[in-house]
Amino acid sequence: MNFLELVKKRQSDRKYLDRPVEREKIERCLEAARLAPSATNSQPWEFIVVEEPTLREKVAKATFSEVVRFNRFALNAPVLVVMLSWIPTLSILTGGVLKKRQFNLIDTGICAEHFCLQAAEEGLGTCMLGWFNTRKVVKLLKIPFPKKPVLIITLGYPAQNTREKKRRDINSVRRYI
C-alpha cells in the first residue's frame, strides 16, 4: 500500500482479538520506531514490551480507575508497549528551557507514530495511552530514574475493520501565504 493508504488504515483500536502477536512483527514495529528522527539524534526512548499475562494485567489496570474508566479496554490487548523517555543531554535540556519545549516528548511522539504505522502495515492495531498511573507503572516495571514512562501503546489484532476517519476539512487546517 502507499503511504496515504497506510495513514488511512492506522487508527486507535480499542478492541482486540484473543490472538497472540508474533514476536517478529513486534520486532519490526520496534525497528521502525528505533529509526525515528530525534533532536540532535539523542534518541531519548526505550521500550518495555509487556507480554507476560499477570504483569500485563497489572500494567493495564494502571491505565484506568473506578472513576476514569476509558482505558479499561487495555485489559484485552495481548501486548502493551511502555515507552520510556528522559532528557538525554545538557544541550537538549538547555534548548528546551530556552524554547519552552520538551524536545524529548516531541521525539517520543514521532517515535511512537513510527511504531504505530509499522503495526498498521503488519495488520495490527494500536492505541496510544497517555493517561495512566505513572508511579504504579514505574514500580511494576522497576524503571530507573531519570527514565519515566510517557506512553503505553496497546498492540494486537484489531477486532474491527478500519473506520472512516472524521477529520476537519483540508481548507480549515491549511493556508498558503
C-alpha angles and dihedrals in degrees: 000000000000122000097263090051089052092049090050090050095050110090140148104271119199100175124063136185117245091251129119119243115238114247092230090059091050089049092053090051091050091048091052089051093046090057094056117120121251139184109282087352087280095147094203096188144096131175132222110196109205113199103140104107101225095046092041090055092050092050091046090052088055089065096067143024138197089274101037105044105156095106094051088111088074087082089071098050111106091213134031119195113199112202117209126198140175139171099272106192142019090244091055090047092048093045090048093052093046094047096034092234133122099225093182090060092048088050092048091052091053090047092049092052091051087055093048095046091052089048089054089050088053092052092254130131127226141182125193113223121199095166111084142115101271096192092052093049091048090052096044093049097035092234112186124225131284090032117083137177112258102168139015115206118202112214133190147102107304117242092211138047125257111287124222108262117242105210136155116271114270090242090062095052105044141048134176120214 
